[in-house]
Amino acid sequence: MTTEKIYQMPFVKIYPMLIAKAEKKGRTREQVDEITCWLTGYDKESLNELLKSTISYGDFFRQAPEMNPKRRLIKGVVCGIRVEDIQEPLLQEIRYLDKLIDELARGKPMEKILRV
């Protein structure tokens, strides 16, 4: 799948997949929401409003209130590529969220996921 296709996908279609991945491993939607809000700066209310909208996945990240500066501490592999080596800034932001959800699904404690 090309990066442009990823950017154009509706956020409302992708987010439930992230939740399902976490729930399959015994984690909760609340934890996925907390991680997403931590990363992007959205609050819970605005996140829920966006899930009722037609915003694209790319625009969800482009319009994020404030990407967390600690996201640069996120390291590891997603889809066979190290997130810290991704050159395309928007794709890197998307993969940061993927990596955090992977960590959640693997059972990593929230304080470590949120780099506290």
Secondary structure, DSSP 8 states (H G I E B T S, - for coil): --HHHHHHSBHHHHHHHHHHHHHHTT--HHHHHHHHHHHH---HHHHHHHTTS--BHHHHHHT-S---GGGGG--SEETTEEGGG--SHHHHHHHHHHHHHHHHHTT--HHHHTT-
